[in-house]
Every structure is written in structure tokens, then in C-alpha cells.
Amino acid sequence: MLKKIHHVGVVVPNLDASLKFWRDTLGLHLTKSATIEEQGVRAALLKVGESEIELLEPLDAENGVGKFLARRGGGLHHVCFETDDVAKELDAARAKDIPLLDQKPRHGLAGMICFLHPKATRGVLVEYAQPVEEQLRPLVRSADARDRRRRAMPTLRRLRSNPRDVHLRRAQPQRRRRRSRIASDSELRHSQRRMLRRRMRLQLTLARIAPGASAGFTLN
């Protein structure tokens, strides 16, 4: 038996850019995200009440989702009904001579899924889904964990590069002033040594020119 609308599928040209609107602007909670190679899509599910929005980005321009994007520029793609037994629902549809796109259930982001042919549903693509979290674990990566890592990366990068970053920032003005004082003292000592050398050279010169004249000569 069909229980409820599990999700509505929306085709997008770029999944990451679309998440900025659906997740960041509208505030929908990202529950799952994965690259599904056998379907040729990147997909994400976002929770809204008791249902979800599924975003689909085609990886191949020649598959069904890719052709839909090329033909219509994206937008509403399909409606998905949740069921406890997708294989049973598929057999029931076959018994009623409903044309099918899938002859048996397959893995999808929403669980075990199958599609009816849109010519049997007045142009609306219909999907059946049976959520099976245990079977999807190898297929779907944790979107929540990835989101937490993404938000933490700027802080982590800063701390890893310099764990004492905050303390160093506070100490920088004092260190600059200390370095400035050290530089000034060094320049002063160098200038004094230079003046002393000049005085010594002048006394030696006077001693060579007039040995008696330099006896009473004092340099201040």
C-alpha cells in the first residue's frame, strides 16, 4: 500500500549551487547526499515536514535526467510514493498492465526504488520507494557529518597551521614594539662605534703630521 508522498524530485544543473538555495536560504535540513553511479546522478535529500525534496544533478547528458535538463532546463521531475514493499507494488502495477520503466526494484537514495512509465500516468513520472537504511549505508555518505566538517574547516585550518594563533595575535603589537626598541638600540651602538673609529683615525693622522700638536688635542 502506498503510504505517503516520500519526496518530490527536482532536476538541477549544479547540486552544490542549488543547495545554497534549498538548504542555506530556505533552511531545509540535508539528510542524505550521494553520487549514484548506476543512475548517473548526484543526489541530495532535504527534509521538509514529513516529506522531502530530492535534488538531482545529471552526470551524463545522455541519460534520462540529463536529457530532461537539456530539454526543460531543470525543474520538477517526479513524485515518489513511500511503500513498505516496493516489489509487491511493482508486481501489482504489472498485473494491472501499467507500463514500467523498471522491471525490478533497484537501489536509490530513498531506498529500494522503481519507476512507472510516464505514459501510464498522464506524463507524470511516478516513483515507488521503500526506505531501507541498512542497505543504503554502503551507497550513501553521511551528509550531516560532511556539513559539520565543511563548517569547521576554516577554524581547523587556522588552528592546525598555528595552534597558538589567538595568543600570537595578542602578542604581535608588543613584539613589534620590542623589535623596534632593539633595532633602535643596535643603531645607536653602531653609530657610537663609527664615531669612535673616526676619532681614532683623526688622532692618528694628527700624530703623523704634527707629533707635538696632538698631545694637547682632545676630541669631545
Summary of the structure (lengths in Angstrom):
residues: 220
radius of gyration: 38.2
end to end distance: 109.6
largest distance: 132.4
contacts: 583
relative contact order: 0.11
helix: 46%
strand: 28%
